[in-house]
Amino acid sequence: MAHSVYHPSIEGAQHGAKSLGDFLAYAKRSGAAGAQPSNYMLQEGSGFKSAANIRAEFEKNGLLLDGVSGHCPIWVHTTAWTGSPTIRPFIPEDVAKKSPAEIESWAETYVLHLLDLLAELNVKIFPMFWGVAFGWEVASGYPWGFWAGPGYDLIKEGQERFVKKTAKIRDHARKLGIKLCHEIHPGSAAATADEFLSLVSICDGDETLAVNADPSHCWEGESFENRFLKVGERVYACHIKNHTVRQGLPLRSMEPQWQKRAMQFTDLATGDLNMQRYAELMLQIGYPHRYCKLTGAASAPLVVEAESAHKDLDYTSANGVAYVRDHCQWPSAGGSFEDGMGA
């Protein structure tokens, strides 16, 4: 039988309390074939660990390096201009005291150095999400319609801001052959497929602008089928995560506790979405082929995340790895099942 086009992998950002070595050992114990550490796990002192040391950790645990998660520093970079205090958890305390412009400059430099490390590691996949380049008013998504008025046009200004602020990072990533894989996500620079395609358009079709597919963020009317069919040719990374929407509760509210929210992330088996249909859709849009062609890997990762309102982090990730192993590892069809009929 042909080998599976997928292998189970783990996202490291939610396991940030672990060192890189501890995270990889946990991923191996959980049955993962690969891992996607966060940028923080690669830090050492005022810079980053050496590529040799990072490779050694992966080789020690017999795991594939399935990209590096850089959601936080990229979000800081494209959000700092707003002056929002919500970027503080993701930056050093001394940096947080600086002006928005200084924080943005710091984040840009940090990301450029991180991209250099990825290139040294021969990593082509950089899952992330762009911050609120269009401002919080637009990012709220509320359909009031007055994003343009006397002396302002928030959409046009946001487009110009995005192109200008991301230019150096996009140029560097393109030079290194790295895909900046935006996770289409509420509260980011692109919350829908059409909004992501708009970013591609204003950046003149920039080839480095890619997508990190994640179906758990499709909870406000855009199905994962609709979203990822639209941006299919740009999907180079793939998280697999489920959610449930509790009926009768407001999807948008000022509720800080996940357990009380209308939309809650769940384990893979018990949410509202069909994870096997999602994995099949990724095949349809060519994600595994595209990933393997770019990276030279033999299979593409389905990356699980430890996000659950009610279940332990380590349990949630390990449970997700087991689900991918048992339900999403199969050889893809070589043709139509009708081909042999009547032979």
Secondary structure as GFF3:
##gff-version 3
##sequence-region A 1 343
A	DSSP	beta_strand	6	11	.	.	.	ID=ss1
A	DSSP	three_ten_helix	13	15	.	.	.	ID=ss2
A	DSSP	alpha_helix	20	29	.	.	.	ID=ss3
A	DSSP	beta_strand	34	36	.	.	.	ID=ss4
A	DSSP	three_ten_helix	39	42	.	.	.	ID=ss5
A	DSSP	beta_strand	43	44	.	.	.	ID=ss6
A	DSSP	beta_strand	47	48	.	.	.	ID=ss7
A	DSSP	alpha_helix	51	61	.	.	.	ID=ss8
A	DSSP	beta_strand	64	65	.	.	.	ID=ss9
A	DSSP	alpha_helix	71	79	.	.	.	ID=ss10
A	DSSP	three_ten_helix	80	82	.	.	.	ID=ss11
A	DSSP	three_ten_helix	85	90	.	.	.	ID=ss12
A	DSSP	alpha_helix	93	96	.	.	.	ID=ss13
A	DSSP	alpha_helix	100	120	.	.	.	ID=ss14
A	DSSP	beta_strand	125	128	.	.	.	ID=ss15
A	DSSP	alpha_helix	136	139	.	.	.	ID=ss16
A	DSSP	beta_strand	148	149	.	.	.	ID=ss17
A	DSSP	beta_strand	152	153	.	.	.	ID=ss18
A	DSSP	alpha_helix	154	176	.	.	.	ID=ss19
A	DSSP	beta_strand	179	182	.	.	.	ID=ss20
A	DSSP	alpha_helix	193	202	.	.	.	ID=ss21
A	DSSP	beta_strand	209	213	.	.	.	ID=ss22
A	DSSP	three_ten_helix	215	217	.	.	.	ID=ss23
A	DSSP	alpha_helix	224	230	.	.	.	ID=ss24
A	DSSP	three_ten_helix	232	234	.	.	.	ID=ss25
A	DSSP	beta_strand	235	240	.	.	.	ID=ss26
A	DSSP	beta_strand	242	245	.	.	.	ID=ss27
A	DSSP	three_ten_helix	258	260	.	.	.	ID=ss28
A	DSSP	beta_strand	263	266	.	.	.	ID=ss29
A	DSSP	alpha_helix	275	284	.	.	.	ID=ss30
A	DSSP	alpha_helix	287	295	.	.	.	ID=ss31
A	DSSP	beta_strand	300	304	.	.	.	ID=ss32
A	DSSP	alpha_helix	313	327	.	.	.	ID=ss33
###
